[in-house]
Amino acid sequence: MHTLEHITLGPPSSAVELRSYGFGWIPFDGKFTRFHGCMRYDPADADRTEVVLQIEAASLAMLNEPIRAMIVSSGMMDVARFPKLGFHGRCRGDRVVGDLTLRGETHGVTLDYARLAGGIVATGRVRQADWGVSGGQLIGGSTIRIRVTLPNPFDARAA
């Protein structure tokens, strides 16, 4: 068994994004600008990869400021009461299985991931109701898409 390697995660080499839906079908994309974490991995065994992220919820940036204000409000992320989001997961085949902490509650989440040249992209959907997210009148739909982009340590060209 190999010793685990370590990569520090944060902008700009990594990205944490979300997509919420207006009226249940209009996509509203956002990106968190302040987060940090690490990825521990075994170069010989991708299934030993572990990812830990801490995200400042108020750092959500969106092109549409009124929608952003609604998403960070008490009806959704409630950043005033819960300023941090957290994720801790491990790779299992082509998925990342872990725990997401949002609004002070932690629930299991599974993200699909693909290893690409220069990056790993993990995506999945979380049910808003699992965390007590109401979405308000404009933000509809039952899920929020999460997308995390990380450096690919398994690519010889990765820095």
C-alpha positions, -999 to +999 in steps of 0.1 A: +000+000+000+014+034-010+016+065+011-011+090+003-001+121-017-017+155-009-030+184-030-043+216-015-076+227-030-089+262-036-094+288-063-083+292-090-071+255-096-104+242-083-140+253-086-172+246-066-204+256-085-241+252-081-271+254-104-306+262-091-337+265-112-361+294-115-397+283-119-383+247-119-366+250-153-346+282-158-310+275-148-293+300-124-255+292-121-233+303-093-197+298-082-182+299-047-151+322-047-138+313-012-132+277-002-103+255+008-096+219+013-074+190+003-074+159-018-054+129-005-048+101-030-028+070-038-013+074-074-017+036-078-053+033-065-078+060-074-104+044-050-082+056-021-089+092-030-104+114-003-117+150-008-124+175+020-138+209+013-148+239+035-168+265+016-177+301+027-214+301+018-216+339+014-189+338-013-215+326-038-211+347-070-238+349-096-245+372-126-281+378-113-277+396-079-315+393-070-313+355-075-281+353-055-297+373-027-326+348-027-303+318-027-282+330+003-313+341+022-329+323+052-353+303+029-324+286+011-288+286+022-293+309+052-257+321+052-263+344+082-269+314+105-249+288+086-218+306+071-200+273+061-207+244+038-186+213+041-180+181+021-160+150+030-160+122+005-142+092-010-139+078-045-158+046-051-154+035-088-168+063-109-185+080-080-176+102-050-196+091-019-196+114+011-213+138+034-225+173+026-231+198+054-255+226+045-277+247+068-261+229+098-274+194+086-252+166+072-266+141+047-250+116+024-244+127-012-232+107-042-215+126-071-205+110-105-170+119-116-149+118-146-111+121-148-102+144-177-069+157-189-059+183-163-090+180-141-115+159-123-152+169-126-177+156-100-214+164-105-246+154-087-279+167-075-291+172-040-327+173-029-335+207-014-360+192+011-333+170+027-318+202+041-350+221+048-345+244+018-378+259+006-365+278-024-390+306-021-415+315-047-391+320-077-366+293-071-385+261-079-376+225-086-367+199-060-330+197-067-298+217-068-270+206-091-235+206-076-203+206-098-168+204-083-137+207-105-104+196-091-068+191-104-063+156-118-033+141-100-036+109-121-028+128-153+010+130-158+005+165-172-013+178-140+007+203-121 
